[in-house]
Amino acid sequence: MPFISFLHRHRRKFATAIGVAVTSYYAYRQVKLKFFEIGSQLSANLTSRENLRRRFEQNQQDAVFTVAALLSSMTDPIVCELPVEEVTDELQSKRGPLSQSSNAPSQSGDDTNAETTSIASSSTITIIDVDTESQQPKRTKKKLWNDLKIMAITRAVSLVYAIALLIFFTRLQLNMLGRQNYVKSVKAMTESYDQGASEDQVIQNEVNRRFLTFSWWLLTRGWVRIVSNVREATEMVFENVTPRTELGFGDLGGRIKRVRELVDAKNRNYLEILLPTSKEGEDFVLSNNPCSEQEFQSSPIREQSIAPLLRALLDESTDLIESPNAKGVISGLVTEGLKLLLNSLQIKYFFLVYERAQDEHDSQQKIVEFEEEKKVRLANILAGITQQSHEMVVVNENANPYLSAMNCLPELTNFSAIVYSNFASDWKSMTD
């Protein structure tokens, strides 16, 4: 038949065409499947990144709340160690009745009474135990003023360092644990729930709890070293400065900067302030922080599981604290706190406020200008420093400019991101 004969003559062409068609069809199928696979992967990656971003941001917010919750535990001992208000009240008691002092002429050495009143008015703690005070040896006015000078400056600078280290260490701890939780959540998505996973979760929770208790070291031991170093530096820098000494803003800033340089020279490594550096110190921290869950009984098996996990967290913390990035973050936090302190003093004491007309058609307007050559007595400045110390210990972040400024430091956020994104060690430990 002609049709069969036609097919027979062109069989190779038909075979080739069919082969090309089939190959093209399967190639199209593969390309289509690959396209959908790539799209699915992109969608999954975007979802994963968004989930990671939300978790990271929530982790930073949790750290802010944790710092606010721990702030009073950090600052109260420092305020009690440096009782500026008590010294101020004792100075006031030496003035006698206000009516007499206002009518009588000023005596030699008593021309700082106004400054004493100024410091007292900026204080929030004015409770004195009269019986206890009467039993203590009386201090001369000169000694009281020197104590007030050293205490006020030491307290303000110490609080800046303490808050900076509390913020840094809290971010470090919570980002390490937040990273672990994220890795566990990713791993759990690929595995079914079993009894072993439940046991691992109990162990991990206990490891996390024990790791977080190491903030106790800074709250009860670390601040002592901070205050000691700052006090020593303050005594060296302000030794020859009397309350009557008039300081310009440049001189005041230079002296505060010198205090910081001396403190930083002693604290080249903040590890000993943030964590115990010996096995005995670690055991001491854990022994002072017993398990809050009475039902948790540490069996030998669990202890064997907990010890290496906790050791890994402490070792990583040590490495991160000693890293150049950490030193830069802590330095940035301290810089931010001291800058805010000096800016507040500058605005309060070294700016002129006056009125003048801009031109003949304008009414007088209030002008605020910085007077570079203006000098202020140290006694007056101490009142402002004391007032700033009170602002540093306010628990509410919205009412505490120091917490707000330090928590928003870009270097802190970058460091937190580095810690949070270091998944390699956690993933390896969970897959071994």
C-alpha positions in Angstrom: 0.0 0.0 0.0 1.2 3.5 -0.8 1.0 4.7 2.9 2.8 1.7 4.2 5.4 2.0 1.5 5.8 5.8 2.5 6.3 4.9 6.1 8.8 2.2 5.2 10.8 4.6 3.0 10.9 7.3 5.7 11.1 5.1 8.8 14.4 6.6 9.9 13.0 10.1 9.7 9.9 9.1 11.7 12.0 7.3 14.3 14.3 10.3 14.6 11.3 12.6 15.0 9.6 10.4 17.6 12.9 10.1 19.5 13.3 13.9 19.5 9.7 14.4 20.6 10.0 12.0 23.5 13.4 13.4 24.5 12.0 16.9 24.4 9.0 15.9 26.5 11.1 14.3 29.2 13.5 17.2 29.1 10.6 19.6 29.5 9.3 17.5 32.4 12.7 17.6 34.1 13.1 21.3 33.5 9.6 21.9 34.9 10.3 19.7 38.0 13.7 21.4 38.5 12.0 24.8 38.2 9.4 24.0 40.8 12.1 22.4 43.1 14.2 25.6 42.9 11.1 27.7 43.6 10.2 25.5 46.5 13.8 25.8 47.9 13.7 29.6 47.5 10.4 29.8 49.3 11.7 27.5 52.1 14.9 29.6 52.4 12.9 32.8 52.6 10.7 31.3 55.2 13.7 30.0 57.1 15.4 33.3 57.0 12.3 35.2 58.1 11.9 32.7 61.0 15.6 33.2 61.9 15.2 36.9 61.8 12.1 36.9 64.0 13.8 34.6 66.5 16.9 36.8 66.6 14.9 40.0 67.1 12.8 38.4 69.8 16.0 37.1 71.5 17.4 40.7 71.6 14.2 41.9 73.1 14.3 39.2 75.7 17.8 40.3 76.5 16.6 43.9 77.0 13.9 42.7 79.5 16.4 40.5 81.3 18.9 43.4 81.8 16.1 45.5 83.2 15.1 42.7 85.6 18.7 42.2 86.8 19.6 45.9 86.9 18.7 46.5 90.6 20.7 43.4 91.6 23.6 44.9 89.8 23.4 48.5 90.9 22.0 48.3 94.5 25.3 46.9 96.0 27.3 49.7 94.3 25.0 52.4 95.6 25.2 50.9 99.1 29.0 50.6 98.8 29.3 54.3 97.9 26.7 56.1 100.1 27.0 59.6 98.6 23.7 60.7 100.2 24.9 59.8 103.7 28.0 61.9 103.3 25.9 64.8 102.0 23.6 64.6 105.0 26.5 64.6 107.4 27.9 67.7 105.7 24.5 69.4 106.0 24.3 68.5 109.7 27.6 70.3 110.3 26.1 73.5 108.9 23.7 73.9 111.8 20.1 75.3 111.5 19.4 76.8 108.2 18.0 80.0 109.8 21.3 80.6 111.5 23.4 79.9 108.5 21.3 82.2 106.4 21.7 85.2 108.9 25.3 84.7 110.0 28.2 85.8 107.8 30.1 83.1 105.8 32.9 81.5 107.8 36.2 80.4 106.3 35.8 77.0 104.7 32.0 77.2 104.7 31.5 78.7 101.3 30.6 75.3 99.8 27.3 75.2 101.8 25.3 76.0 98.7 26.9 73.2 96.8 26.1 70.8 99.7 22.5 71.8 99.5 22.5 71.3 95.7 23.9 67.7 96.1 21.3 66.9 98.8 18.5 68.2 96.6 19.6 65.8 93.8 19.6 62.8 96.1 16.8 60.4 96.5 18.1 58.5 99.5 18.3 60.7 102.7 17.6 58.3 105.5 20.1 58.5 108.4 20.3 56.3 111.5 21.0 59.0 114.1 22.0 56.5 116.8 24.4 54.7 114.6 25.9 57.9 113.3 26.5 59.3 116.8 28.5 56.2 117.7 30.8 56.6 114.7 33.9 58.9 114.8 33.1 62.3 113.4 34.8 63.3 110.2 36.0 66.8 109.5 34.4 68.8 106.7 37.5 68.5 104.6 37.5 64.7 105.0 33.7 64.6 104.2 34.2 66.7 101.1 37.0 64.5 99.9 34.9 61.4 100.5 32.0 62.9 98.7 34.2 63.8 95.7 35.6 60.3 95.4 32.4 58.5 96.1 30.2 60.5 93.7 32.7 60.2 90.7 33.5 56.5 91.5 29.8 55.6 91.7 28.9 57.2 88.4 31.8 55.7 86.5 31.4 52.3 88.2 27.7 52.2 87.3 28.5 52.9 83.7 31.0 49.9 83.6 28.6 47.7 85.5 25.7 48.3 83.2 27.9 47.9 80.2 29.1 44.5 81.3 25.7 43.4 82.4 24.3 44.2 78.9 27.2 42.5 77.2 27.1 39.3 79.2 23.3 39.0 79.0 23.4 39.3 75.3 26.2 36.8 75.1 24.4 34.2 77.2 20.9 34.6 75.6 22.2 34.6 72.0 24.2 31.4 72.6 21.2 29.7 74.1 18.9 31.2 71.5 21.1 29.8 68.7 20.9 26.3 70.3 17.1 26.5 70.5 17.0 27.4 66.8 19.2 24.5 65.8 17.1 22.1 67.9 13.9 23.3 66.3 15.4 22.8 62.8 16.6 19.3 63.8 13.2 18.4 65.4 11.4 19.2 62.1 13.3 16.2 60.5 12.9 13.7 63.3 9.9 12.1 65.0 9.3 12.6 68.7 10.5 9.8 71.0 11.3 9.2 74.6 15.0 9.9 74.0 14.2 13.3 72.6 12.2 14.0 75.8 15.1 13.0 78.0 17.5 15.1 75.9 15.2 18.1 76.4 15.2 17.7 80.2 19.0 17.5 80.2 19.3 20.5 77.9 17.0 22.6 80.0 19.1 21.9 83.1 22.3 22.8 81.2 20.7 26.1 80.1 19.6 26.8 83.7 23.0 26.2 85.1 24.7 28.3 82.4 22.4 31.2 83.1 23.3 31.1 86.8 26.8 32.2 86.0 25.5 35.8 85.8 25.6 35.5 89.6 29.3 35.9 89.5 29.1 39.4 87.9 26.2 40.4 90.2 27.9 39.4 93.4 31.7 39.3 92.7 32.5 41.2 89.5 31.1 44.6 90.6 33.5 44.6 93.6 36.5 44.6 91.3 34.9 47.2 89.1 34.4 49.6 92.0 37.9 48.9 93.4 39.5 49.7 90.1 37.4 52.8 89.5 38.0 54.1 93.0 41.7 53.7 92.7 41.8 55.5 89.4 39.5 58.3 90.7 41.7 58.9 93.7 44.8 59.3 91.5 43.2 61.6 89.0 41.2 63.8 91.3 43.6 63.8 94.3 44.5 67.4 94.1 41.1 68.7 93.0 39.2 70.4 95.8 35.4 71.1 95.8 36.3 74.8 95.3 38.4 74.0 92.2 36.8 75.5 89.1 36.9 73.1 86.1 36.2 73.8 82.4 34.3 71.2 80.4 37.5 70.2 78.6 39.3 69.7 81.9 36.4 67.6 83.4 36.2 65.5 80.3 39.9 65.0 80.2 40.0 63.8 83.8 37.1 61.4 83.3 38.9 60.1 80.2 42.1 59.6 82.3 40.1 57.7 84.9 38.8 55.4 82.2 42.3 54.9 80.8 43.6 53.7 84.2 40.6 51.4 84.7 41.0 49.9 81.2 44.7 49.3 81.8 43.7 47.1 84.7 40.8 45.5 82.9 42.5 44.4 79.7 40.6 41.2 80.1 37.1 41.3 81.5 37.0 37.5 81.9 37.7 37.5 85.6 34.9 40.0 86.2 32.3 38.1 84.1 33.2 34.5 84.9 35.1 32.4 87.5 38.4 31.3 86.0 38.9 28.2 88.2 37.2 24.9 88.7 36.7 25.9 92.4 35.0 29.1 91.4 32.7 27.4 89.0 31.7 24.9 91.6 31.1 27.7 94.0 28.7 29.5 91.6 26.8 26.3 91.1 26.6 25.5 94.8 25.2 29.0 95.5 22.5 28.5 92.8 20.7 25.2 93.7 18.2 23.7 91.3 14.9 25.5 91.3 13.0 22.4 90.3 13.0 20.1 93.3 11.6 17.3 91.2 14.8 17.2 89.1 17.2 14.7 90.6 20.6 14.6 89.0 21.5 11.0 88.4 25.1 10.1 87.5 24.0 9.5 83.9 22.5 13.0 83.7 25.5 14.6 85.4 27.7 12.8 82.8 25.5 14.3 80.1 25.3 17.8 81.6 29.0 18.3 82.4 30.4 18.3 78.8 27.5 20.4 77.5 28.0 23.0 80.2 31.7 22.9 79.7 31.3 23.6 76.0 29.1 26.6 76.8 31.6 28.0 79.3 34.5 27.4 77.0 32.8 29.2 74.2 31.9 32.1 76.5 35.5 32.4 77.5 36.7 32.5 73.9 34.1 35.1 73.0 34.8 37.3 76.0 38.6 37.3 75.2 38.0 38.0 71.5 38.8 41.4 70.0 35.2 41.8 69.0 34.0 41.5 72.6 36.6 44.1 73.8 35.4 46.5 71.1 31.7 46.0 72.1 32.5 46.6 75.8 34.6 49.6 75.0 31.7 51.0 72.9 29.2 50.5 75.6 31.4 52.3 78.2 32.0 55.1 75.7 28.3 55.5 75.1 27.6 55.6 78.9 30.4 58.1 79.7 29.5 60.3 76.7 25.9 60.5 77.9 27.1 61.4 81.4 29.4 64.2 80.1 26.8 65.5 77.7 24.3 65.8 80.6 26.9 67.7 82.7 27.7 69.9 79.7 24.1 70.9 79.1 23.5 71.5 82.8 26.6 73.5 83.7 28.5 74.7 80.6 25.7 76.1 78.4 24.6 79.8 78.6 20.9 80.5 78.3 20.0 84.1 77.4 17.6 86.1 75.3 18.4 88.3 72.3 16.5 89.7 69.3 17.4 88.2 65.9 16.6 91.5 64.1 14.6 94.6 64.7 11.4 93.0 63.7 11.7 89.9 65.8 10.9 89.6 69.4 13.5 88.3 71.8 14.2 84.6 71.6 15.9 82.3 74.0 19.4 81.3 72.9 21.4 78.4 74.2 25.1 78.3 73.5 28.0 76.3 74.8 30.5 78.6 76.5 33.9 76.9 76.1 35.7 79.0 78.6 33.1 78.7 81.4 34.4 77.1 84.6 32.3 75.6 87.3 33.2 74.5 90.8 33.6 70.8 91.3 31.2 70.9 94.2 28.4 72.0 91.9 29.4 69.4 89.3 29.2 66.6 91.9 25.5 67.4 92.3 25.0 66.7 88.6 27.0 63.6 88.8 24.9 62.3 91.7 21.8 63.1 89.8 23.0 61.1 86.8 23.8 58.2 89.0 20.2 58.1 90.1 19.1 58.0 86.4 21.4 55.1 85.8 19.6 52.8 88.3 16.1 53.4 87.0 14.8 50.0 86.1 12.4 51.1 83.4 14.3 51.3 80.1 12.1 54.1 78.7 13.0 56.2 81.7 16.6 55.2 81.8 18.6 57.0 79.0 21.7 55.0 79.7 20.0 51.6 79.2 18.3 52.9 76.0 21.5 54.3 74.5 23.6 51.2 75.3 21.0 48.7 74.2 20.9 50.4 70.8 24.6 50.4 70.2 25.2 49.0 66.6 28.4 47.1 67.6 26.3 45.2 70.2 23.8 44.2 67.7 26.5 43.1 65.2 28.2 41.0 67.9 24.9 39.4 68.9 24.4 38.5 65.3 27.8 36.9 65.1 27.2 34.8 68.2 23.7 33.8 67.1 24.7 32.7 63.7 27.6 30.5 64.8 25.6 27.3 64.2 28.5 24.9 63.4 29.4 23.7 66.9 25.8 23.3 68.0 24.8 21.3 64.9 27.9 19.1 65.2 27.2 18.4 68.9 23.6 17.5 68.1 24.4 15.2 65.2 27.3 13.3 66.7 
